[in-house]
Amino acid sequence: MTSRADASLTPAWLLHRRPFRNTSLTVELFTPDHGRIGAVVRGGRRDPLMAPFVPLWAGLRRSGELYTVTQSEPREGRPRLAGKALYCGFYVNEVLTRVLHRDDPQPALWPLYETTLATLSEPLPLDVILRRFELGLLEQMGYGIALDRDALGQPLAAQACYRLDPEQGLLPAADGYLGADLLAVHHGEWNAPARRAALQLCRHLLAPHLGSRPLKSRELFRENRN
């Protein structure tokens, strides 16, 4: 986390924004100390800092259920996101907005989020970056599962198949996820079968926390994938 002498300002990222009255915004911010918070930004529609993927220093004052942003300054480390990487960034923001409760500190998620945004601007497979983020998010939320052993504590067998029980973990089955693919994900060996297995696994694990509404970022990605 970038240090700053002015302790009245906290590092923050804007996850989502909505118009409020004539020139203001209501925003969802992500901070290391407070987690996701709701805030009002007076005159925020004229502030170029009030946009996704702009690292901020924010002055915050509690006002009922929401905060008020009293001051904003730029912080170093702005990622350069464009094209598909930009859509992936919107997906990460939307997932955090959906799964995190307001005012629930998640300090371990802060470095995961910043690392994910930074990595999206690098020439790496975007789906692998998203799977690492999703698996890390699930782990920090307490919903992660072991990918090297089954729910009975037995090491996964490469040639065996497993089904996912979100409450217990992986259970031996006649068909389902191939042990070799799950072990590859566990060891960070992102071959094509492992990437497909990780996608299905993460969608299954995240679904109960995302709700029934379709993710707008997924629709945006499908509309612009060509």
ZATI-5633 format. One record per residue: residue number from 1; residue in three letters; x, y, z of N, C-alpha, C in turn. Coordinates in steps of 0.001 Angstrom, whole numbers, always signed. Example, Ala and Ser with C-alpha at 12.3 -4.5 7.8 and 13.67 -1.06 7.14 Angstrom:
<rs>
     n   res      n_c1      n_c2      n_c3     ca_c1     ca_c2     ca_c3      c_c1      c_c2      c_c3
     1   Ala    +13190     -5690     +7800    +12300     -4500     +7800    +13200     -3300     +7800
     2   Ser    +12850     -2250     +7080    +13670     -1060     +7140    +12900       +30     +7870
</rs>
This chain:
<rs>
     n   res      n_c1      n_c2      n_c3     ca_c1     ca_c2     ca_c3      c_c1      c_c2      c_c3
     1   Met      +836     -1178        +0        +0        +0        +0      +879     +1238        +0
     2   Thr      +567     +2212      -832     +1336     +3433      -879     +1149     +4217      +415
     3   Ser     +2286     +4694      +990     +2195     +5451     +2234     +1951     +6914     +1931
     4   Arg     +1441     +7625     +2946     +1163     +9038     +2795     +1203     +9693     +4165
     5   Ala     +1794    +10905     +4214     +1934    +11596     +5493      +571    +12019     +6042
     6   Asp      -357    +12411     +5167     -1666    +12885     +5599     -2527    +11685     +5976
     7   Ala     -2592    +11397     +7274     -3321    +10212     +7729     -4826    +10367     +7613
     8   Ser     -5314    +11584     +7265     -6760    +11779     +7144     -7288    +11221     +5827
     9   Leu     -6412    +10898     +4899     -6831    +10347     +3612     -6551     +8855     +3569
    10   Thr     -7464     +8126     +2952     -7315     +6683     +2849     -7220     +6278     +1385
    11   Pro     -6417     +5263     +1050     -6399     +4783      -335     -7739     +4150      -692
    12   Ala     -8152     +4319     -1944     -9463     +3808     -2358     -9481     +3587     -3864
    13   Trp    -10376     +2707     -4281    -10704     +2501     -5697    -12214     +2632     -5841
    14   Leu    -12644     +3218     -6935    -14070     +3319     -7232    -14505     +2061     -7980
    15   Leu    -15489     +1360     -7434    -16014      +154     -8057    -17213      +439     -8957
    16   His    -18053     +1391     -8523    -19295     +1661     -9263    -19760     +3072     -8936
    17   Arg    -20425     +3712     -9899    -20926     +5071     -9684    -22305     +5226    -10291
    18   Arg    -23116     +6089     -9661    -24461     +6390    -10149    -24702     +7884    -10001
    19   Pro    -25410     +8502    -10957    -25740     +9930    -10802    -26603    +10152     -9569
    20   Phe    -26398    +11303     -8948    -27169    +11661     -7761    -27438    +13163     -7818
    21   Arg    -28720    +13507     -7856    -29130    +14903     -7981    -28505    +15511     -9234
    22   Asn    -28197    +16803     -9211    -27800    +17485    -10445    -26369    +17187    -10874
    23   Thr    -25437    +17283     -9947    -24024    +17157    -10327    -23270    +16151     -9472
    24   Ser    -23957    +15467     -8564    -23266    +14605     -7616    -23326    +13144     -8042
    25   Leu    -22647    +12306     -7257    -22610    +10871     -7497    -22826    +10129     -6182
    26   Thr    -23421     +8954     -6280    -23285     +7973     -5217    -22351     +6896     -5768
    27   Val    -21393     +6497     -4962    -20353     +5592     -5438    -20177     +4426     -4468
    28   Glu    -19656     +3350     -5001    -19186     +2236     -4186    -17666     +2278     -4250
    29   Leu    -17034     +2450     -3098    -15589     +2497     -3006    -15071     +1243     -2322
    30   Phe    -13862      +864     -2682    -13179      -250     -2025    -11956      +313     -1330
    31   Thr    -11857       +68       -38    -10748      +587      +762    -10147      -554     +1581
    32   Pro     -8881      -444     +1978     -8272     -1533     +2750     -8810     -1657     +4166
    33   Asp     -9210      -548     +4768     -9618      -567     +6169    -11111      -791     +6373
    34   His    -11936      -349     +5428    -13386      -439     +5585    -14027     -1429     +4622
    35   Gly    -13270     -1980     +3684    -13855     -2844     +2671    -14659     -2025     +1673
    36   Arg    -15825     -2562     +1262    -16693     -1825      +340    -17556      -858     +1137
    37   Ile    -17589      +386      +694    -18425     +1388     +1358    -19221     +2156      +314
    38   Gly    -20370     +2661      +717    -21160     +3560      -105    -20858     +4991      +286
    39   Ala    -20790     +5879      -706    -20439     +7271      -408    -21116     +8206     -1397
    40   Val    -21290     +9432      -955    -21796    +10512     -1801    -20623    +11424     -2139
    41   Val    -20549    +11823     -3417    -19509    +12751     -3867    -20202    +13990     -4404
    42   Arg    -20179    +15068     -3652    -20810    +16306     -4089    -20060    +16854     -5299
    43   Gly    -20802    +17129     -6378    -20172    +17619     -7600    -19284    +16597     -8265
    44   Gly    -19469    +15319     -7942    -18577    +14269     -8427    -18596    +14038     -9916
    45   Arg    -19679    +14426    -10572    -19739    +14208    -12022    -18725    +15070    -12770
    46   Arg    -18228    +16102    -12120    -17231    +16971    -12753    -15807    +16593    -12361
    47   Asp    -15681    +15582    -11510    -14365    +15195    -11001    -13816    +14027    -11821
    48   Pro    -12745    +14229    -12610    -12210    +13134    -13433    -11624    +11984    -12616
    49   Leu    -11375    +12222    -11330    -10853    +11150    -10496    -11928    +10141    -10126
    50   Met    -13187    +10550    -10221    -14294     +9668     -9831    -14652     +8744    -10989
    51   Ala    -13745     +7832    -11279    -13911     +6886    -12380    -13261     +5570    -11981
    52   Pro    -13702     +4461    -12575    -13061     +3183    -12277    -11592     +3191    -12677
    53   Phe    -10802     +2426    -11955     -9395     +2168    -12263     -8498     +3400    -12110
    54   Val     -8960     +4360    -11307     -8147     +5513    -10933     -7802     +5361     -9457
    55   Pro     -6541     +5088     -9109     -6190     +4954     -7690     -6327     +6289     -6968
    56   Leu     -7001     +6268     -5847     -7373     +7507     -5153     -6796     +7575     -3748
    57   Trp     -6612     +8809     -3286     -6596     +9132     -1868     -7924     +9836     -1600
    58   Ala     -8670     +9353      -635     -9999     +9915      -383    -10141    +10330     +1072
    59   Gly    -10705    +11514     +1264    -11125    +11938     +2582    -12558    +11500     +2799
    60   Leu    -12838    +10830     +3907    -14152    +10250     +4142    -14722    +10734     +5462
    61   Arg    -16002    +11088     +5441    -16712    +11460     +6659    -18007    +10665     +6720
    62   Arg    -18228     +9967     +7811    -19427     +9141     +7949    -20648    +10032     +8096
    63   Ser    -21706     +9696     +7339    -22951    +10450     +7401    -24111     +9461     +7294
    64   Gly    -24545     +8922     +8418    -25593     +7904     +8391    -25070     +6599     +7822
    65   Glu    -25825     +6011     +6896    -25409     +4754     +6290    -24314     +4958     +5252
    66   Leu    -24190     +6163     +4726    -23211     +6456     +3689    -22108     +7359     +4227
    67   Tyr    -20994     +7335     +3514    -19931     +8291     +3758    -20105     +9466     +2806
    68   Thr    -19421    +10537     +3101    -19279    +11657     +2171    -17804    +11779     +1832
    69   Val    -17511    +11848      +539    -16129    +12059      +106    -15847    +13555      +205
    70   Thr    -15003    +13932     +1145    -14709    +15342     +1377    -13528    +15836      +567
    71   Gln    -12708    +14910       +59    -11504    +15282      -674    -11058    +14089     -1498
    72   Ser    -10489    +14343     -2667     -9935    +13251     -3477     -8670    +13736     -4168
    73   Glu     -7678    +12873     -4181     -6414    +13159     -4836     -5958    +11909     -5569
    74   Pro     -5191    +12075     -6643     -4704    +10886     -7358     -3604    +10177     -6577
    75   Arg     -3571     +8880     -6735     -2545     +8041     -6134     -1785     +7355     -7257
    76   Glu      -546     +6965     -7004      +244     +6300     -8034      -284     +4900     -8304
    77   Gly       +64     +4371     -9495      -250     +2990     -9814     -1475     +2787    -10670
    78   Arg     -1791     +3750    -11537     -2969     +3590    -12396     -2701     +2540    -13471
    79   Pro     -3537     +1508    -13560     -3343      +487    -14599     -3793     +1006    -15960
    80   Arg     -3159      +517    -16995     -3524      +894    -18360     -4365      -228    -18956
    81   Leu     -5661       -81    -18859     -6576     -1118    -19318     -7285      -667    -20587
    82   Ala     -7332     -1554    -21555     -8017     -1261    -22814     -8535     -2567    -23400
    83   Gly     -9548     -2463    -24266    -10084     -3635    -24942    -10607     -4675    -23972
    84   Lys    -10243     -5936    -24188    -10739     -7027    -23351    -10266     -6898    -21909
    85   Ala     -9052     -6359    -21723     -8553     -6164    -20352     -9443     -5195    -19585
    86   Leu     -9959     -4176    -20273    -10864     -3223    -19629    -12160     -3908    -19212
    87   Tyr    -12713     -4748    -20079    -13935     -5473    -19733    -13698     -6407    -18544
    88   Cys    -12509     -7013    -18499    -12177     -7873    -17367    -12112     -7057    -16078
    89   Gly    -11579     -5840    -16171    -11565     -4961    -15004    -12965     -4640    -14525
    90   Phe    -13875     -4375    -15461    -15270     -4131    -15077    -15869     -5363    -14398
    91   Tyr    -15500     -6541    -14887    -15994     -7777    -14271    -15508     -7891    -12831
    92   Val    -14231     -7645    -12594    -13678     -7713    -11242    -14410     -6738    -10321
    93   Asn    -14635     -5518    -10802    -15347     -4524     -9988    -16770     -4960     -9679
    94   Glu    -17446     -5519    -10687    -18838     -5918    -10487    -18931     -7089     -9508
    95   Val    -18001     -8020     -9598    -17998     -9148     -8672    -17798     -8660     -7241
    96   Leu    -16840     -7764     -7024    -16620     -7255     -5671    -17849     -6514     -5155
    97   Thr    -18490     -5741     -6029    -19680     -5003     -5617    -20799     -5965     -5218
    98   Arg    -20894     -7085     -5920    -21960     -8049     -5635    -21688     -8874     -4372
    99   Val    -20451     -9317     -4186    -20211    -10325     -3150    -19809     -9726     -1804
   100   Leu    -19283     -8500     -1786    -18837     -7922      -526    -19966     -7147      +144
   101   His    -20121     -7352     +1434    -21054     -6551     +2204    -20409     -5206     +2518
   102   Arg    -21218     -4178     +2595    -20684     -2868     +2961    -20120     -2890     +4384
   103   Asp    -19088     -2095     +4569    -18492     -1880     +5889    -18005     -3185     +6522
   104   Asp    -17544     -4094     +5698    -16972     -5351     +6180    -15502     -5360     +5773
   105   Pro    -14585     -5005     +6668    -13164     -4892     +6301    -12632     -6187     +5697
   106   Gln    -11910     -6050     +4587    -11307     -7190     +3910     -9865     -6833     +3545
   107   Pro     -8995     -6664     +4540     -7640     -6193     +4238     -6847     -7109     +3320
   108   Ala     -7096     -8414     +3388     -6349     -9339     +2544     -6779     -9252     +1081
   109   Leu     -7995     -8724      +820     -8450     -8574      -565     -7818     -7375     -1247
   110   Trp     -7360     -6407      -468     -6791     -5197     -1060     -5600     -5509     -1967
   111   Pro     -4564     -6228     -1501     -3454     -6542     -2408     -3867     -7439     -3575
   112   Leu     -4838     -8337     -3351     -5316     -9180     -4449     -5933     -8322     -5544
   113   Tyr     -6765     -7343     -5152     -7412     -6473     -6128     -6374     -5641     -6883
   114   Glu     -5451     -5027     -6169     -4458     -4180     -6829     -3551     -5003     -7751
   115   Thr     -3176     -6189     -7316     -2344     -7052     -8155     -3103     -7477     -9408
   116   Thr     -4388     -7788     -9257     -5193     -8199    -10417     -5268     -7084    -11442
   117   Leu     -5544     -5851    -11016     -5621     -4738    -11963     -4283     -4519    -12653
   118   Ala     -3197     -4591    -11896     -1879     -4385    -12494     -1562     -5477    -13514
   119   Thr     -1934     -6709    -13190     -1622     -7834    -14071     -2468     -7816    -15331
   120   Leu     -3686     -7248    -15256     -4528     -7175    -16453     -3893     -6335    -17556
   121   Ser     -2989     -5449    -17203     -2328     -4611    -18208     -1071     -5273    -18770
   122   Glu      -769     -6490    -18329      +405     -7212    -18804       -13     -8242    -19852
   123   Pro      +933     -8684    -20684      +600     -9652    -21749      +478    -11076    -21214
   124   Leu      -505    -11300    -20373      -773    -12617    -19822     -2195    -13027    -20193
   125   Pro     -2496    -14340    -20230     -3865    -14777    -20560     -4875    -14191    -19581
   126   Leu     -5860    -13483    -20108     -6812    -12796    -19239     -7633    -13761    -18401
   127   Asp     -7989    -14904    -18971     -8809    -15843    -18198     -8040    -16396    -17007
   128   Val     -6742    -16583    -17156     -5932    -17073    -16038     -5880    -16026    -14925
   129   Ile     -5735    -14754    -15303     -5723    -13672    -14317     -7048    -13647    -13554
   130   Leu     -8163    -13799    -14266     -9474    -13781    -13609     -9671    -14996    -12705
   131   Arg     -9195    -16164    -13133     -9347    -17346    -12278     -8533    -17194    -10999
   132   Arg     -7336    -16645    -11099     -6532    -16416     -9890     -7256    -15456     -8947
   133   Phe     -7847    -14418     -9529     -8600    -13471     -8709     -9784    -14156     -8038
   134   Glu    -10557    -14918     -8808    -11751    -15563     -8255    -11389    -16567     -7168
   135   Leu    -10357    -17361     -7400     -9953    -18346     -6403     -9444    -17654     -5137
   136   Gly     -8678    -16571     -5320     -8208    -15824     -4158     -9344    -15166     -3399
   137   Leu    -10311    -14624     -4134    -11479    -14000     -3507    -12261    -15022     -2695
   138   Leu    -12516    -16180     -3284    -13256    -17226     -2571    -12515    -17659     -1315
   139   Glu    -11210    -17777     -1401    -10417    -18189      -248    -10522    -17167      +873
   140   Gln    -10392    -15877      +529    -10438    -14833     +1546    -11832    -14698     +2165
   141   Met    -12864    -15020     +1394    -14230    -14952     +1915    -14599    -16172     +2748
   142   Gly    -13732    -17167     +2746    -14017    -18378     +3502    -14767    -19432     +2722
   143   Tyr    -14828    -19282     +1390    -15554    -20238      +555    -14633    -20996      -398
   144   Gly    -13342    -20904      -178    -12412    -21639     -1024    -12452    -23129      -720
   145   Ile    -11982    -23931     -1659    -11925    -25378     -1452    -10524    -25859     -1805
   146   Ala    -10136    -26981     -1218     -8851    -27595     -1541     -8926    -28196     -2941
   147   Leu     -7865    -28002     -3709     -7820    -28543     -5068     -6780    -29652     -5212
   148   Asp     -6204    -30069     -4081     -5233    -31166     -4112     -5690    -32379     -3317
   149   Arg     -6845    -32263     -2667     -7392    -33384     -1907     -8920    -33296     -1914
   150   Asp     -9557    -34408     -1677    -11015    -34402     -1701    -11572    -34048      -328
   151   Ala    -12894    -34033      -231    -13547    -33628     +1010    -13313    -34622     +2135
   152   Leu    -12850    -35821     +1795    -12549    -36832     +2805    -11098    -36765     +3258
   153   Gly    -10352    -35821     +2687     -8955    -35655     +3069     -7982    -36487     +2271
   154   Gln     -8477    -37184     +1257     -7615    -38028      +442     -7022    -37234      -719
   155   Pro     -5730    -37457     -1040     -5132    -36766     -2195     -5905    -37082     -3476
   156   Leu     -6041    -36080     -4332     -6726    -36313     -5604     -5918    -37262     -6460
   157   Ala     -6605    -38140     -7146     -5974    -39048     -8107     -6124    -38457     -9500
   158   Ala     -5049    -38397    -10242     -5053    -37718    -11538     -6087    -38301    -12488
   159   Gln     -6288    -39618    -12475     -7192    -40252    -13429     -8610    -40409    -12898
   160   Ala     -8861    -39997    -11671    -10201    -40111    -11096    -11019    -38870    -11406
   161   Cys    -12330    -38973    -11208    -13234    -37838    -11422    -13854    -37419    -10091
   162   Tyr    -14248    -36142    -10052    -14776    -35580     -8816    -15932    -34635     -9141
   163   Arg    -16899    -34603     -8228    -17969    -33621     -8335    -17801    -32599     -7223
   164   Leu    -18340    -31432     -7431    -18196    -30362     -6461    -19425    -30267     -5578
   165   Asp    -19222    -30357     -4286    -20234    -30033     -3302    -19776    -28737     -2647
   166   Pro    -20456    -27609     -2910    -19977    -26330     -2384    -19820    -26297      -876
   167   Glu    -20600    -27127      -155    -20520    -27140     +1302    -19358    -27985     +1815
   168   Gln    -18996    -29022     +1058    -17971    -29950     +1538    -16667    -29837      +757
   169   Gly    -16772    -29690      -557    -15596    -29677     -1413    -15749    -30695     -2519
   170   Leu    -14657    -31316     -2888    -14647    -32279     -3991    -14895    -33688     -3466
   171   Leu    -15789    -34381     -4149    -16131    -35741     -3759    -15919    -36684     -4941
   172   Pro    -15407    -37885     -4707    -15243    -38852     -5799    -16569    -39098     -6506
   173   Ala    -16508    -39242     -7833    -17728    -39431     -8626    -17401    -40219     -9877
   174   Ala    -18464    -40700    -10527    -18272    -41467    -11754    -17824    -40579    -12907
   175   Asp    -18255    -39309    -12878    -17806    -38358    -13889    -17767    -36980    -13235
   176   Gly    -17308    -36000    -14006    -17178    -34649    -13464    -15811    -34078    -13760
   177   Tyr    -15218    -33408    -12792    -13901    -32812    -12974    -12827    -33892    -12914
   178   Leu    -11914    -33865    -13873    -10811    -34817    -13878     -9762    -34371    -12862
   179   Gly     -9308    -35308    -12058     -8333    -34996    -11032     -7094    -34305    -11580
   180   Ala     -6618    -34735    -12758     -5425    -34140    -13350     -5617    -32656    -13628
   181   Asp     -6829    -32269    -14047     -7103    -30851    -14339     -7143    -30033    -13053
   182   Leu     -7756    -30579    -12021     -7817    -29868    -10741     -6431    -29705    -10129
   183   Leu     -5613    -30735    -10242     -4249    -30668     -9718     -3422    -29642    -10496
   184   Ala     -3673    -29552    -11796     -2960    -28558    -12602     -3308    -27145    -12144
   185   Val     -4590    -26904    -11869     -4993    -25592    -11348     -4310    -25327    -10011
   186   His     -4299    -26328     -9149     -3676    -26179     -7830     -2207    -25791     -7951
   187   His     -1511    -26369     -8911       -76    -26113     -9080      +213    -24943    -10012
   188   Gly      -846    -24276    -10506      -631    -23141    -11398      -155    -23530    -12783
   189   Glu      -515    -24722    -13220      -146    -25200    -14558     -1371    -25027    -15459
   190   Trp     -1405    -23883    -16154     -2634    -23460    -16821     -2720    -23972    -18258
   191   Asn     -2801    -25306    -18400     -3043    -25856    -19734     -4521    -25691    -20080
   192   Ala     -4873    -25984    -21310     -6243    -25727    -21774     -7295    -26473    -20950
   193   Pro     -7137    -27781    -20663     -8151    -28461    -19844     -8258    -27877    -18442
   194   Ala     -7128    -27477    -17861     -7157    -26880    -16523     -7899    -25553    -16542
   195   Arg     -7713    -24772    -17594     -8389    -23475    -17694     -9901    -23663    -17814
   196   Arg    -10319    -24670    -18581    -11761    -24935    -18695    -12333    -25402    -17360
   197   Ala    -11612    -26278    -16672    -12090    -26763    -15380    -12177    -25623    -14371
   198   Ala    -11182    -24741    -14373    -11178    -23623    -13423    -12338    -22677    -13683
   199   Leu    -12656    -22441    -14952    -13790    -21576    -15282    -15087    -22154    -14719
   200   Gln    -15341    -23430    -14975    -16573    -24061    -14487    -16609    -24076    -12968
   201   Leu    -15479    -24389    -12357    -15415    -24481    -10903    -15702    -23128    -10253
   202   Cys    -15061    -22068    -10758    -15246    -20742    -10168    -16677    -20242    -10369
   203   Arg    -17262    -20492    -11521    -18639    -20064    -11746    -19591    -20774    -10787
   204   His    -19328    -22055    -10559    -20177    -22824     -9648    -20049    -22288     -8221
   205   Leu    -18823    -22001     -7795    -18596    -21554     -6427    -19081    -20129     -6190
   206   Leu    -18986    -19281     -7206    -19382    -17882     -7044    -20885    -17663     -7202
   207   Ala    -21559    -18553     -7924    -22967    -18336     -8261    -23842    -18005     -7053
   208   Pro    -23726    -18714     -5928    -24611    -18391     -4792    -24389    -17000     -4225
   209   His    -23224    -16427     -4451    -22882    -15126     -3866    -23151    -13966     -4826
   210   Leu    -23318    -14267     -6100    -23530    -13213     -7092    -25005    -12870     -7267
   211   Gly    -25891    -13756     -6849    -27307    -13496     -7038    -27782    -13928     -8414
   212   Ser    -29057    -13730     -8668    -29677    -14236     -9901    -29561    -13271    -11080
   213   Arg    -29300    -11997    -10812    -29208    -11028    -11905    -27961    -11290    -12744
   214   Pro    -28092    -11267    -14082    -26909    -11459    -14931    -25881    -10356    -14677
   215   Leu    -24616    -10710    -14823    -23556     -9720    -14682    -23475     -8873    -15946
   216   Lys    -23571     -7571    -15788    -23507     -6668    -16939    -22158     -6766    -17639
   217   Ser    -21101     -6987    -16883    -19765     -7066    -17480    -19634     -8291    -18381
   218   Arg    -20279     -9402    -18032    -20249    -10567    -18909    -20978    -10279    -20204
   219   Glu    -22128     -9593    -20109    -22866     -9239    -21319    -22033     -8302    -22187
   220   Leu    -21358     -7341    -21568    -20514     -6408    -22302    -19390     -7140    -23010
   221   Phe    -18810     -8120    -22345    -17709     -8874    -22943    -18200     -9686    -24139
   222   Arg    -19381    -10321    -23988    -19915    -11117    -25095    -20232    -10220    -26291
   223   Glu    -20773     -9040    -26045    -21139     -8128    -27131    -19924     -7630    -27887
   224   Asn    -18756     -7590    -27231    -17576     -7006    -27849    -16424     -7995    -28024
   225   Arg    -16741     -9284    -27942    -15651    -10264    -27989    -15032    -10388    -29367
   226   Asn    -15736     -9919    -30376    -15157     -9978    -31722    -14378     -8701    -32052
</rs>
